[in-house]
Amino acid sequence: QVQLVESGGGLVQAGGSLRLSCAASGATFSRYCMGWFRQAPGKERDAVATIDWSGGSTRYADSVKGRFTISRDNAKNTVFLQMNILKPEDTAVYFCAASSLRCISPSISKNEYDYWGQGTQVTVSS
């Protein structure tokens, strides 16, 4: 079992930055692929960024490439999402997720992630 707790969400103006954190407990964090997903009202939950166990391989949604950076600190059991140049369309609830599948390449499919945090709201005003 893995418990995930997100933090760092909030209200920010367009063009601003936020850094989300996800603290993990209950399992060997360094074995897991991790991901950030987001869900806007009335929309599907989609992948934002994912990262392999070492941090050496990452994947991003096209809409956030060049603006968001995912990273992890295995010593602190934490994964981060640095979000820069935020846009109103980035407004959503952001979820941290962990995959118990063997972490070879970080999947962008939410169906491969079986542990989820409670989510943190990010609101970008225009």
C-alpha angles and dihedrals in degrees: 000000000000126000117203127193121186126203140167102067123133147119119311136165121249110277092030132114139238133182118213122201130197119196116201130200140166102052144041097293095190092065095060133089106226133204146184117221132177137205126196121197111286093006137103122264105257135187117259101175138341134195136197126236095272099039090241096112125049137170129199138193110250090241093063103035111128093016106059129052126193120203140159140210108206092187089061097035090235137130123197138202115201109198119194133175090022119201131202089250089063088070108121145105107282119214131195116216139185129205120214091196117107104284107231100132125005108252123217092204112106088208090072094058116083104175122063138181124226094257135242125236120240116189122183116193123206 
